[in-house]
Each structure stands twice: as structure tokens, then as C-alpha cells.
Amino acid sequence: MLSSKPRKRLGYIPIGYKLMISYMIFIVILVSVNGYVSNSMYDSSMRKQTRMNIQGTVLQIRDNVAYKTDDLTRISSLLYDDYNLVEYLRRKERGKENDYRMRQIIIPKLENAAKSIGFNQRLNIYLHNETVHEVYPKQTYNIYHMKRIKDKAWYTDFPDEKYGLTMVWMQVEEDAEEEGISLIRRLVDTLNPLKVEELGMMRFSVPLKELFESVDFEKLGEGSVLTVIDSSGKVMYASGESEAGAGVEVEDNRYIEIKEKMRQGWTIVARVPVTIIAQEAKKVTTFIIGICVLCFFLFTFAGVFISRYFSKRITKFVSVLNAFREGDLHKRIAYRGKDEFSQIATALNGMGEDVGALINKVYLAQLQKKEAELEMLQMQINPHFLYNTLSSINRLAKFGENEKLQKMVVQLGKFYRLTLNSGRTLIPISSEIEQANAYLDIQKVKYGGRLEVLFDVDAAVWSYETIKIILQPFIENVLKHAWSGDRIHIRIVARKEEDEIHYRIIDDGMGMPMRKIEEILNPVNESESETGYGIRNIDQRIKLQYGPEYGVSIFSRRGVGTTVLMRIPAKKRKIQAKGTSGLNAS
């Protein structure tokens, strides 16, 4: 047999494998040593670089926090140095002048100051001048009188004023409860520079999450912790969790601690697990291993190419045998020489020719068998139809309906003229439609006005061919089994859908159950089943002619009707007919 594998001698190693083994040993040693040395050098460099990257990230976090604190300081300084605002806050006015001062000066300035800050915060102003109305509660600003805070410790302990410099960040009032912090500074009157007078206090309240939004441990990696500590060592804000705990010195080598101080006296402390640096180093190791693997494969490819160069004679025979196994019997070996390989090549080429001739002979025999079976199935249709038609003619003659009898005989002759069709199996679709119409003309003589038929044929199908006598048996089946009243309607449709021709015979008869359809198309014992013989006949003819993917499908509902779908491939007629006929209604 061709598929049997040749026996190999015990311990036999082809020359190609011998070359590959020696080459691969050399490559493995070279790549391994190079990878080890490179990894040792890059690992040390990468650890140093990773620490610098973490340091840079902490500096960036510090700058982001400083940007927000500086923004608050800048806006507070605008209010602090606004002499026009200070002038109106100092005046003791009432009535319309006071209303004008509130609406046109004080409130707009406070609103603009609060809204000009690019993050969420609230501005509270406390004033000694009680002629200025209190305004609260507002979303961005509030105005209160000093009597509300004059006894509060944070106000009484507030540092002495140094012009333009005195400001304090602290948690006051509701800050602790709302997890926020406030920037507090005075509003002063500099009318007498030698004695600066306090007009009130301004307090910008900011949520800690808003102020320290950039303090996110995920920027440093899993397992890291970021904390913000005030000048007294108290933790103001923390992101991430650590076994070491916030504010406690790390006593082991599991963490790297990096600190950055801010102008407010705060300190940003970052604790990064050593494993993160190890992970970065691992990336370098992985990269080097990847390079080594790539080099290994490249060198292996080169080794395979070299070994194949020396073993190409055997490869030629193997490729031809594989081609034979896959069905390509036309491949041959072009070999020059007078050695044993030349004799093998000649024998192999001759074997391919012999096997190809044998396969062609068997294929031709199978094709002839298929054509004979197709002709036998077609011959079974005509006697069946003729028997039914002659039975109808006999009934008409028996009842003396000579006019109908004559018309039926004429239509029968026309039907058989179209059926014979010079013995051809494939006919134009127009001829098949005309043949079905001739059959219906015969049946209309019998049924009269009880039978209504509509032909719905797309003009695009006229240029295609079809197997003959595939519509008539289904129309006959409708007239024989589908009646559910005094009248019946039949619609015959022909359409081109993508690369297929679809026929549909649709009736409004009594329908049939699914079990009946299964019995017709897939009988348990086809040799003994007489049900739906004509339908199976057509289904087999289509499959024999075009293949198993085509054929007949039936869809039916009891009391609604039945639709028969026949699918064949759309194949152009080789010789165009001189004329085509189109039927829209009958």
C-alpha cells in the first residue's frame, strides 16, 4: 500500500539530523552564555533606572498638589490685595447704598474668586462690619459676621499678621467631619500702613480627596502606599495600604521609602515594595530571554536550511509521496543521474501515472452509473402522469363532456411535445414554466373555476436552465391531496437568489403535519413507502444532477396551506433559445 511507512534500521539517523544536532549544541551554548552575561549587566542598570522613575513620579505628584495649593494662594492674594473690595468692606452703609455694595461689588467679586479656581472648594468670609449682610448657604461662597467665630480657638490662636505672608492650612469647623482642610488668612485694611486693621477672615475649604487627587498609589504600582504628613507628623491623607503602617519607619528591606517636602510643611512619603523593582528587572530578563529565543529560532532556521541543502534528494521523494497522498497524482520528480535515486524516481513517476489512470477509469464508471440512475428516475415520472391524465380523460368520456375531452387531449399533446424536448435532461426555464402551464390547462378543463393559478416569474431567470419536469409533479400533488374546500389557489414563483434558482409552489389547501413531511422526504423504509414517491423522485433527481446541497424543502401548517421550495444552482444556458415566454397570471 502507498500509505504504509517504510521500515527504518535500528539506530539509523539521517545525515540531516546529524548536522542539525551538532549545529544546535553549538547554538544553545552560545546563546545561553550571551544571555546570562547580558542579563546580569542590564539587571543592575534597570534597578537603578526604576528607582529614578519612582522618584520622578513622586516629584510629579508633589508638583500636582503644589499647583492646587498655589492656585488657592493666588486667588486669596487677589482678594487680599483688592483695595476696592477692602474699601467697600470697611464702609458702614445702609439702605440702597448697602444693597448696591452687596449686589454690584462684594458678591460678584466673591463669586468670581470662587469660580476661578479649577477644582471643587468653598469660600467662607467672616467680617467685623455687620452692616454687610450675611449670605448663606451658597454652593461656592458664604458671608458671615465675625461673632460666629470670635470665640473659636482657631481664630483666637491665629498668628499675628505679617502683611501678605500670614496664612495657615488647618482643619477647622466642619473640615474634620467632611474630610477637608482650609486655607485661612486675614482680610486687612492698609489705610494706615503702621497699624494694619483686621477687617475679617477668609477661609477656602477644600476636600482632601480633591486637593490630593494626584496622590494615588496605583501610579507607583500594586502594594505601594502614599501618605501626606503635616509638620507635626500627623497623617493628613493616605492612598494604599501597607503592613508597615503610615507614619512608621520601615525596619526591613521589603520597602523603598522616598520623601518629598512641600512649602506648607507637608511631606509626601512614598513606600514602594521592592517587588516592583524586581518586576521591572524581570521585564528586562524576559526581554533578554525573548531575544535569546528569537536568536535561537533564527539560528535554528539557518541550521534547517543548511541541513536541507544536503538532504534535498530525500526531500524530493518525500514531497512527491505527500502529493500523491493528498490526491495530486500529476506531480513528478525531475532527477538527473544514474544512481539508485534515479531508479527510484523513474519507478515513482511510473506509479503516479498508473494510479492516475486507474482513478480516472473508476471515476468514469461512477459517472456513467449516476447518469443511468438519473435517466431511470426521469422515466418513472411520465408513466405516472400519463396514467392520471388518461383516467381524467376516461371520466370525461364516460360523462359525455366532449368539448372538455377535446381540449384536454390537445393540451396533453402539447405537454408531451414539451416533455420529450429531443431527449434533453436540461431545458430552458421558460420551457419548464410553459410545460407546467400546459399541465394546468389540462387540469382547468377538469376543475373549471374551482382552480385559480398565479405565475410569479422573475424575468432574470429566463437565461438559465433547469432539470425538466420538476414543477408538474408538485402541482399534481396539490390537486390530488390539498383540497380543503370548493376552491383552491396555487401560486408558482421562480426567483434568482444570489447563485441559486428558487422555485416555490404555494397553495392555500389543508396543509399537512410535520410527521407527514418527514415521512415523505425521509422514509424509514424507502423501498416499502409509497407516500410522496413523486416528491422524493424530484428531490433525488436534483441531488443527482447538482449535488446533495440542493433539493426539495417543504413548509406546511394545518388549515393554512403548504409551500414547496426547490433549490438548484443558477447555470446559464449554453445555447440561447430563439424566444422566451413570460407568464404572469393564468
Wavefront OBJ file of the C-alpha trace (Angstrom):
o trace
v 0.000 0.000 0.000
v 1.165 3.572 -0.745
v 0.266 4.776 2.750
v 2.449 2.259 4.593
v 5.550 3.726 6.196
v 8.970 2.328 5.235
v 10.823 0.482 7.969
v 13.921 2.135 9.356
v 17.018 0.341 10.548
v 17.520 0.304 14.324
v 19.745 3.220 15.374
v 19.576 4.852 11.939
v 19.972 8.666 11.993
v 19.682 10.569 8.688
v 22.546 12.825 7.725
v 20.294 15.871 8.012
v 19.590 15.130 11.693
v 23.289 14.575 12.414
v 24.091 18.014 11.005
v 21.249 19.611 12.954
v 22.237 18.040 16.318
v 25.832 19.257 16.180
v 24.741 22.689 14.991
v 22.091 23.024 17.741
v 24.560 22.119 20.538
v 26.817 24.939 19.394
v 23.916 27.420 19.193
v 22.498 26.543 22.644
v 25.875 27.109 24.338
v 26.492 30.409 22.524
v 23.011 31.871 23.145
v 22.940 30.775 26.815
v 26.285 32.372 27.715
v 25.430 35.589 25.871
v 22.009 35.780 27.566
v 23.446 35.272 31.074
v 26.087 37.998 30.701
v 23.638 40.470 29.143
v 21.011 39.861 31.821
v 23.491 40.461 34.657
v 24.519 43.810 33.179
v 21.027 45.041 32.379
v 19.522 43.895 35.694
v 21.727 46.240 37.728
v 21.127 49.121 35.340
v 17.361 48.556 35.314
v 17.065 48.540 39.114
v 18.767 51.937 39.264
v 16.596 53.285 36.461
v 13.395 52.033 38.143
v 14.248 53.841 41.389
v 14.802 57.048 39.415
v 11.431 56.592 37.704
v 9.681 56.205 41.076
v 11.470 59.321 42.347
v 10.253 61.216 39.268
v 6.671 60.039 39.826
v 6.701 61.267 43.435
v 8.061 64.658 42.299
v 5.264 64.898 39.748
v 2.670 64.099 42.460
v 4.188 66.803 44.665
v 4.039 69.330 41.819
v 0.372 68.467 41.130
v -0.555 69.086 44.787
v 1.536 72.270 44.823
v -0.286 73.504 41.720
v -3.639 73.317 43.553
v -2.343 74.899 46.761
v -0.666 77.674 44.759
v -3.927 78.256 42.873
v -5.768 78.793 46.174
v -2.972 81.049 47.443
v -3.096 83.108 44.256
v -6.875 83.642 44.450
v -6.694 84.502 48.139
v -3.958 87.057 47.349
v -6.202 88.670 44.716
v -8.846 89.227 47.399
v -6.208 90.236 49.959
v -4.761 92.922 47.653
v -8.070 94.133 46.185
v -8.195 97.704 47.612
v -11.565 98.389 46.013
v -13.078 95.349 47.815
v -11.366 96.328 51.095
v -12.784 99.852 50.778
v -16.354 98.589 50.456
v -15.910 96.043 53.252
v -14.732 98.813 55.591
v -17.630 101.202 54.940
v -20.646 101.174 57.191
v -23.504 101.735 54.789
v -27.187 101.013 54.960
v -30.228 101.101 52.751
v -29.774 101.457 48.996
v -26.048 102.094 49.248
v -25.617 98.848 51.150
v -27.744 96.933 48.618
v -25.677 98.391 45.777
v -22.454 97.437 47.573
v -23.647 93.840 48.057
v -25.040 93.264 44.545
v -22.506 95.156 42.464
v -19.213 94.814 44.352
v -18.915 92.297 47.164
v -20.957 89.312 45.880
v -19.623 89.455 42.245
v -16.027 89.603 43.472
v -16.512 86.637 45.803
v -18.323 84.633 43.116
v -15.605 85.302 40.545
v -12.888 84.374 43.027
v -14.599 81.099 43.989
v -15.371 80.104 40.398
v -11.911 80.941 39.038
v -10.405 78.033 40.979
v -10.192 74.942 38.806
v -11.379 72.388 41.380
v -14.118 71.911 43.964
v -13.883 74.196 47.033
v -15.939 76.655 49.098
v -15.039 80.236 50.166
v -16.212 81.481 53.596
v -15.774 85.192 54.508
v -16.087 86.372 58.151
v -16.428 90.218 58.586
v -16.319 92.610 61.572
v -18.521 95.102 59.692
v -22.035 93.891 60.486
v -23.629 96.329 58.051
v -22.531 93.839 55.377
v -25.343 91.303 55.092
v -24.716 87.645 55.842
v -25.195 85.472 52.738
v -25.504 81.715 53.246
v -25.766 78.911 52.468
v -24.256 79.096 48.983
v -22.525 76.401 46.981
v -19.297 78.285 46.282
v -19.193 81.140 48.829
v -20.731 82.301 52.150
v -20.591 85.609 54.073
v -20.762 85.544 57.906
v -20.224 88.032 60.751
v -17.170 87.638 62.983
v -19.287 86.998 66.045
v -19.741 83.446 64.794
v -16.030 82.623 65.241
v -14.642 85.201 67.666
v -14.563 82.636 70.458
v -13.245 79.766 68.348
v -9.759 78.531 69.217
v -8.549 78.513 65.633
v -9.349 82.243 65.375
v -8.059 83.326 68.768
v -4.816 81.394 68.248
v -4.312 82.619 64.689
v -0.754 84.027 64.187
v -0.059 87.758 64.178
v -0.363 89.382 60.792
v 2.689 89.778 58.585
v 1.480 91.678 55.577
v 0.973 89.390 52.620
v 2.593 86.393 54.328
v 0.370 85.159 57.146
v -1.734 82.192 56.017
v -2.356 78.810 57.611
v -3.565 75.415 56.356
v -5.598 73.671 59.059
v -8.762 71.718 59.734
v -11.411 73.953 61.339
v -15.185 73.959 61.820
v -16.706 71.087 59.801
v -13.461 70.164 57.959
v -12.686 67.105 60.068
v -16.209 65.760 59.654
v -16.260 66.393 55.916
v -12.664 65.173 55.455
v -11.426 68.518 54.220
v -8.851 71.185 55.005
v -8.920 75.003 54.865
v -6.540 77.747 53.750
v -7.110 80.640 56.221
v -5.828 84.226 56.029
v -6.968 87.662 57.132
v -8.663 90.423 55.200
v -6.872 93.631 56.254
v -7.226 97.378 55.793
v -3.919 99.038 54.899
v -5.242 102.594 55.085
v -2.760 103.138 57.922
v 0.341 101.060 56.987
v 1.784 101.492 60.504
v -1.255 99.844 62.050
v -2.852 97.229 59.808
v -6.501 96.770 60.778
v -8.235 93.368 60.540
v -11.472 93.554 58.537
v -12.222 89.835 58.711
v -11.082 86.336 57.788
v -11.282 84.390 54.571
v -11.303 80.623 54.552
v -11.054 78.364 51.476
v -12.346 74.863 52.352
v -11.151 72.033 50.072
v -11.983 68.276 50.290
v -8.806 66.295 50.919
v -9.675 63.953 48.046
v -9.863 66.971 45.733
v -6.626 68.534 46.953
v -4.697 65.252 46.973
v -6.344 63.738 43.900
v -2.960 63.027 42.316
v -1.764 61.180 45.454
v -2.661 57.744 44.059
v -0.668 54.640 44.980
v -1.564 52.987 41.646
v 0.872 55.355 39.926
v 3.675 53.569 41.771
v 2.389 50.019 41.488
v 0.449 47.379 43.381
v 1.286 47.184 47.083
v 2.646 50.753 47.279
v 1.418 53.353 49.790
v 1.423 57.156 49.515
v 0.858 59.399 52.545
v 0.808 63.149 53.150
v 2.117 64.088 56.622
v 1.875 67.535 58.219
v 4.668 69.278 60.161
v 3.665 67.575 63.408
v 3.938 64.105 61.844
v 0.183 63.526 61.650
v -1.136 61.733 58.564
v -3.377 64.080 56.578
v -4.135 61.759 53.639
v -3.207 58.195 52.651
v -3.573 56.151 49.486
v -2.950 52.415 49.535
v -2.318 50.015 52.409
v 0.940 48.716 53.857
v 1.900 46.308 56.629
v 4.354 48.909 57.846
v 1.564 51.413 58.524
v 1.522 55.116 57.764
v 3.984 57.311 59.608
v 6.053 54.404 60.940
v 9.630 53.852 59.890
v 10.198 50.712 57.858
v 12.583 48.394 59.651
v 13.145 45.771 56.966
v 14.234 45.772 53.358
v 10.846 44.988 51.872
v 10.116 48.643 51.021
v 11.878 51.596 49.479
v 10.914 54.919 51.109
v 11.072 58.197 49.188
v 10.139 61.582 50.761
v 9.426 64.958 49.160
v 8.768 68.098 51.275
v 6.362 70.923 50.358
v 6.335 74.639 51.227
v 3.367 74.219 53.569
v 5.476 71.972 55.822
v 3.796 68.845 54.483
v 5.768 65.783 53.413
v 4.744 63.305 50.733
v 6.015 59.859 51.699
v 6.084 57.036 49.135
v 6.740 53.446 50.164
v 7.252 51.084 47.254
v 7.678 47.329 47.666
v 10.997 46.029 46.469
v 8.977 43.543 44.398
v 8.006 46.356 41.996
v 11.665 46.989 41.198
v 12.090 43.247 40.910
v 9.200 43.204 38.463
v 10.887 45.843 36.320
v 14.086 43.824 36.438
v 12.042 40.780 35.489
v 10.808 42.644 32.415
v 14.420 43.114 31.345
v 15.092 39.440 31.987
v 12.027 38.499 29.962
v 13.155 40.792 27.145
v 16.623 39.235 27.072
v 15.150 35.740 27.169
v 12.875 36.740 24.287
v 15.887 37.958 22.303
v 17.713 34.712 23.056
v 14.711 32.662 21.979
v 14.425 34.725 18.801
v 18.112 34.209 18.057
v 17.692 30.520 18.782
v 14.876 30.240 16.260
v 16.740 32.290 13.667
v 19.838 30.130 14.024
v 17.689 27.022 14.004
v 16.135 28.175 10.742
v 19.591 28.676 9.306
v 20.564 25.179 10.502
v 17.465 23.662 8.930
v 18.263 25.412 5.664
v 21.814 24.066 5.693
v 20.750 20.530 6.577
v 18.030 20.572 3.917
v 20.601 21.668 1.386
v 22.489 18.433 1.961
v 19.394 16.237 2.224
v 17.331 17.689 -0.642
v 17.340 14.397 -2.595
v 15.305 12.637 0.082
v 13.089 15.715 0.447
v 12.152 15.500 -3.240
v 10.879 11.944 -2.862
v 9.018 12.799 0.353
v 7.281 15.803 -1.271
v 6.103 13.703 -4.230
v 4.800 10.951 -1.939
v 2.965 13.540 0.143
v 1.445 14.997 -3.021
v 0.226 11.504 -4.042
v -1.272 11.025 -0.595
v -3.144 14.351 -0.906
v -4.530 13.414 -4.329
v -2.138 15.307 -6.620
v -1.048 12.500 -8.964
v 0.349 14.874 -11.593
v 3.482 15.793 -9.633
v 6.707 14.260 -10.937
v 10.366 14.133 -9.927
v 12.866 15.775 -12.274
v 16.095 13.959 -11.419
v 19.287 13.556 -13.347
v 21.809 10.846 -12.708
v 22.429 7.097 -12.985
v 22.456 6.075 -9.323
v 19.783 4.367 -7.185
v 17.907 7.639 -6.700
v 17.383 7.844 -10.453
v 15.807 4.380 -10.471
v 13.540 5.288 -7.560
v 12.460 8.486 -9.327
v 11.600 6.579 -12.528
v 9.590 3.979 -10.581
v 7.757 6.656 -8.584
v 6.839 8.651 -11.713
v 5.500 5.472 -13.363
v 3.468 4.599 -10.273
v 1.849 8.066 -10.340
v 0.816 7.602 -13.987
v -0.649 4.130 -13.309
v -2.608 5.231 -10.238
v -3.947 8.326 -12.059
v -5.191 6.217 -14.982
v -6.884 3.779 -12.585
v -8.645 6.593 -10.697
v -9.897 8.158 -13.962
v -11.281 4.784 -15.039
v -13.158 4.296 -11.752
v -14.473 7.887 -11.818
v -15.808 7.457 -15.366
v -17.619 4.262 -14.339
v -19.218 6.024 -11.381
v -20.270 8.959 -13.559
v -21.924 6.639 -16.068
v -23.758 4.889 -13.221
v -25.001 8.254 -11.939
v -26.287 9.291 -15.383
v -28.079 5.981 -15.826
v -29.747 6.391 -12.423
v -30.831 9.916 -13.343
v -32.403 8.717 -16.603
v -34.211 5.931 -14.731
v -35.690 8.410 -12.244
v -36.877 10.696 -15.044
v -38.549 7.812 -16.882
v -40.574 6.987 -13.757
v -42.364 10.369 -13.881
v -44.022 10.238 -17.311
v -45.991 6.965 -16.876
v -47.271 8.190 -13.538
v -48.585 11.462 -15.016
v -49.936 9.785 -18.135
v -51.901 7.277 -16.058
v -53.575 10.069 -14.051
v -54.367 12.135 -17.164
v -55.838 9.163 -19.060
v -58.000 8.449 -16.009
v -59.348 12.012 -16.228
v -59.969 11.644 -19.987
v -61.801 8.385 -19.300
v -64.094 10.126 -16.788
v -64.852 12.955 -19.239
v -65.689 10.461 -21.990
v -67.873 8.499 -19.588
v -69.946 11.607 -18.775
v -70.080 12.791 -22.401
v -68.189 16.070 -21.921
v -66.757 16.063 -25.437
v -65.635 19.707 -25.543
v -63.599 19.344 -22.369
v -62.347 15.992 -23.602
v -61.071 17.532 -26.853
v -59.365 20.427 -25.030
v -57.681 18.043 -22.587
v -56.353 15.843 -25.410
v -54.908 18.905 -27.211
v -53.198 20.106 -24.027
v -51.903 16.596 -23.353
v -50.250 16.536 -26.759
v -48.687 19.931 -26.122
v -47.454 18.711 -22.699
v -45.719 15.663 -24.164
v -44.227 17.668 -27.002
v -42.558 19.868 -24.391
v -41.690 16.857 -22.208
v -39.843 14.941 -24.938
v -37.705 18.004 -25.809
v -35.421 15.994 -28.111
v -34.411 13.751 -25.188
v -32.560 16.505 -23.300
v -32.477 16.421 -19.488
v -31.660 20.138 -19.050
v -34.069 22.611 -20.663
v -34.605 26.405 -20.523
v -36.593 27.594 -17.513
v -39.075 29.134 -19.946
v -39.833 25.655 -21.336
v -40.334 24.267 -17.810
v -42.775 27.110 -16.994
v -44.591 26.537 -20.304
v -44.831 22.802 -19.594
v -46.305 23.466 -16.138
v -48.817 25.852 -17.712
v -49.808 23.189 -20.265
v -50.442 20.737 -17.433
v -52.581 23.326 -15.622
v -54.595 23.941 -18.789
v -55.404 20.214 -18.763
v -56.479 20.422 -15.116
v -58.595 23.545 -15.684
v -60.725 21.526 -18.114
v -61.429 19.211 -15.189
v -61.813 21.710 -12.341
v -63.028 24.844 -14.114
v -63.414 27.933 -11.884
v -62.568 25.972 -8.726
v -58.877 26.231 -9.635
v -57.034 29.596 -9.631
v -53.356 29.811 -10.545
v -50.870 32.723 -10.420
v -47.447 32.578 -12.098
v -44.929 34.922 -10.425
v -41.756 34.521 -12.519
v -38.812 36.929 -12.341
v -37.559 37.909 -15.816
v -33.978 37.428 -14.552
v -34.399 33.604 -14.634
v -35.145 33.256 -18.369
v -31.447 32.998 -19.310
v -30.873 29.949 -17.045
v -31.506 26.230 -17.471
v -33.172 23.651 -15.265
v -33.965 19.930 -14.995
v -37.195 19.244 -16.828
v -40.459 18.110 -15.222
v -39.879 19.309 -11.645
v -42.849 21.691 -11.322
v -45.645 19.498 -12.699
v -45.454 16.680 -10.100
v -45.852 19.160 -7.233
v -48.837 20.862 -8.929
v -50.355 17.444 -9.430
v -49.771 16.634 -5.744
v -51.593 19.839 -4.716
v -54.616 18.980 -6.860
v -54.696 15.450 -5.533
v -54.189 15.990 -1.760
v -54.520 19.674 -0.759
v -58.243 20.393 -1.265
v -59.888 21.728 1.885
v -62.990 23.322 0.276
v -64.620 24.024 -3.059
v -61.771 26.198 -4.355
v -58.008 26.158 -4.246
v -55.393 28.807 -5.139
v -51.918 27.954 -6.389
v -49.019 30.413 -6.741
v -45.952 29.358 -8.759
v -42.852 31.503 -8.083
v -39.443 31.453 -9.798
v -36.670 33.721 -8.484
v -32.907 34.077 -8.784
v -31.416 34.459 -5.290
v -27.645 35.015 -5.278
v -26.160 31.982 -7.121
v -29.309 29.829 -6.982
v -32.672 29.465 -8.700
v -35.550 29.039 -6.245
v -38.906 27.536 -7.271
v -41.855 27.799 -4.904
v -45.267 26.133 -5.269
v -47.604 27.743 -2.722
v -51.171 26.613 -2.029
v -53.887 27.535 0.478
v -55.027 23.960 0.963
v -55.473 21.845 4.053
v -51.759 21.571 4.855
v -50.021 18.625 6.483
v -48.389 17.782 9.829
v -44.607 17.748 10.325
v -44.682 13.981 10.781
v -46.116 13.619 7.258
v -43.368 15.825 5.769
v -40.679 13.720 7.477
v -42.299 10.542 6.132
v -42.283 11.962 2.582
v -38.692 13.253 2.491
v -37.001 10.753 4.828
v -38.971 7.467 4.899
v -37.758 4.770 7.301
v -38.013 2.100 4.591
v -37.948 3.781 1.202
v -38.497 0.518 -0.708
v -41.840 -0.042 1.035
v -43.063 3.581 1.390
v -45.461 4.755 -1.339
v -46.147 8.111 0.370
v -44.613 11.056 -1.514
v -42.848 8.898 -4.086
v -43.058 11.633 -6.753
v -41.654 14.269 -4.387
v -38.727 12.071 -3.373
v -38.201 11.320 -7.068
v -37.687 15.017 -7.858
v -35.506 15.547 -4.778
v -33.259 12.648 -5.885
v -33.089 13.943 -9.464
v -31.942 17.392 -8.273
v -29.330 15.904 -5.926
v -28.005 13.520 -8.587
v -27.722 16.328 -11.128
v -26.367 19.130 -8.938
v -25.173 17.644 -5.638
v -26.509 16.944 -2.115
v -26.607 20.643 -1.095
v -29.598 21.222 -3.408
v -33.052 19.663 -3.408
v -36.594 19.981 -2.035
v -37.857 21.512 1.239
v -41.490 21.521 2.431
v -43.116 24.002 4.849
v -46.757 23.478 5.901
v -49.370 24.398 8.513
v -52.662 22.628 9.010
v -55.569 24.716 7.758
v -53.246 27.379 6.243
v -51.517 25.708 3.295
v -48.209 24.339 2.044
v -45.097 25.832 0.430
v -42.666 23.643 -1.527
v -39.175 25.111 -2.144
v -36.852 23.668 -4.802
v -33.261 24.949 -4.983
v -30.964 24.435 -7.975
v -27.773 26.266 -8.964
v -28.103 29.185 -11.369
v -26.426 27.948 -14.577
v -26.605 29.851 -17.841
v -27.987 28.109 -20.895
v -25.272 27.133 -23.338
v -27.490 27.885 -26.363
v -29.982 30.718 -26.041
v -33.494 29.946 -27.150
v -34.882 31.929 -30.049
v -37.787 33.169 -27.949
v -38.906 33.150 -24.352
v -42.353 33.338 -22.935
v -43.317 35.039 -19.695
v -46.390 34.127 -17.679
v -47.737 36.492 -15.085
v -51.161 35.033 -14.498
v -53.322 32.189 -15.626
l 1 2 3 4 5 6 7 8 9 10 11 12 13 14 15 16 17 18 19 20 21 22 23 24 25 26 27 28 29 30 31 32 33 34 35 36 37 38 39 40 41 42 43 44 45 46 47 48 49 50 51 52 53 54 55 56 57 58 59 60 61 62 63 64 65 66 67 68 69 70 71 72 73 74 75 76 77 78 79 80 81 82 83 84 85 86 87 88 89 90 91 92 93 94 95 96 97 98 99 100 101 102 103 104 105 106 107 108 109 110 111 112 113 114 115 116 117 118 119 120 121 122 123 124 125 126 127 128 129 130 131 132 133 134 135 136 137 138 139 140 141 142 143 144 145 146 147 148 149 150 151 152 153 154 155 156 157 158 159 160 161 162 163 164 165 166 167 168 169 170 171 172 173 174 175 176 177 178 179 180 181 182 183 184 185 186 187 188 189 190 191 192 193 194 195 196 197 198 199 200 201 202 203 204 205 206 207 208 209 210 211 212 213 214 215 216 217 218 219 220 221 222 223 224 225 226 227 228 229 230 231 232 233 234 235 236 237 238 239 240 241 242 243 244 245 246 247 248 249 250 251 252 253 254 255 256 257 258 259 260 261 262 263 264 265 266 267 268 269 270 271 272 273 274 275 276 277 278 279 280 281 282 283 284 285 286 287 288 289 290 291 292 293 294 295 296 297 298 299 300 301 302 303 304 305 306 307 308 309 310 311 312 313 314 315 316 317 318 319 320 321 322 323 324 325 326 327 328 329 330 331 332 333 334 335 336 337 338 339 340 341 342 343 344 345 346 347 348 349 350 351 352 353 354 355 356 357 358 359 360 361 362 363 364 365 366 367 368 369 370 371 372 373 374 375 376 377 378 379 380 381 382 383 384 385 386 387 388 389 390 391 392 393 394 395 396 397 398 399 400 401 402 403 404 405 406 407 408 409 410 411 412 413 414 415 416 417 418 419 420 421 422 423 424 425 426 427 428 429 430 431 432 433 434 435 436 437 438 439 440 441 442 443 444 445 446 447 448 449 450 451 452 453 454 455 456 457 458 459 460 461 462 463 464 465 466 467 468 469 470 471 472 473 474 475 476 477 478 479 480 481 482 483 484 485 486 487 488 489 490 491 492 493 494 495 496 497 498 499 500 501 502 503 504 505 506 507 508 509 510 511 512 513 514 515 516 517 518 519 520 521 522 523 524 525 526 527 528 529 530 531 532 533 534 535 536 537 538 539 540 541 542 543 544 545 546 547 548 549 550 551 552 553 554 555 556 557 558 559 560 561 562 563 564 565 566 567 568 569 570 571 572 573 574 575 576 577 578 579 580 581 582 583 584 585 586
